[in-house]
Amino acid sequence: MDILCCPVCKSDLELKIEREDGDEIVTGDLFCPKCDHAFKIEDGIPNLLPPDFK
Amino acid sequence: MVDHASKSRTAEVFDRIAEHFDLTRRSPWREVLDFVESLESMDLAADIGCGNGRHIPYLAEKAGKVLAVDFSSEMLSVAERNVDQVGLSGKVIFLLADSSRLPLEEGVLGGFIYVAALHHLPTDAERLVSLESLRRFLKSGSKGLISVWALDQPRFEGLAEAVTDGDILVPWTMPDGKRIDRFYHLFREDELRSLIERSGLAVGKLHRSRDNYFAEVVSD
């Protein structure tokens, strides 16, 4: 996770784990404090598409 | 510019065709394997636009971890299933992301492949930003491989003159005969070279193979 950053502002992200399975984070959030946006982790895959992805 | 050339729309198309894509696109590309074979061992390699993940096992032979990026969540699910089947789940980090706004720290990649994906970004500005960011993500002196579709392919004969800006919708035919248009930007060789040079990456070997241009790039 330390290789990842916010796709919009490049800030460091804060990891919030909801469910883990061994080493894998199955469900959780990667929160950007600057953008005030929580990027979801679902089924072990972080969704770091920008909020305005179109 | 053709209509409907947005990234989210193209991502939706890949969501819809993901399973059929996986059935029909099993084989890795020889040109990619040759490039991967030439790489030194590294901590982290990236597969940008990984699709069904057919090149991931080969990257995994060279890298401690492989970062597999795609903008289609269904394509990533298929790639994850394929990686699972060959027992490599522990080595692969999957990431849903836009290749023109990649969420990575600088200097973390020991190499990357970007196979048949850059040509799905709709504008020159987005393609340029994508390569500029990859230059920063690469460790100094590290290499990447970029492939894109060429403009002058037999399948587009007669179209090349009409499609002056290179933007085109190419239908994917589903098993039931339904056709789903996908956006491509078709490249001329000099355009690809110029794009890479503008990004600040150095162009190594650039060659045509079948209907694709392959460019090896190096970070400064």
Interface residues (C-beta under 8 A of the other chain):
Chain A: D2 I3 L4 C5 C6 P7 V8 K10 D23 D43 G44 I45 P46 N47 L48 L49 P50 F53 K54
Chain B: S6 K7 S8 L44 L67 F71 S73 L76 S77 E80 G90 F94 L95 L96 A97 D98 R101 L102 P103 L104 E105 V108
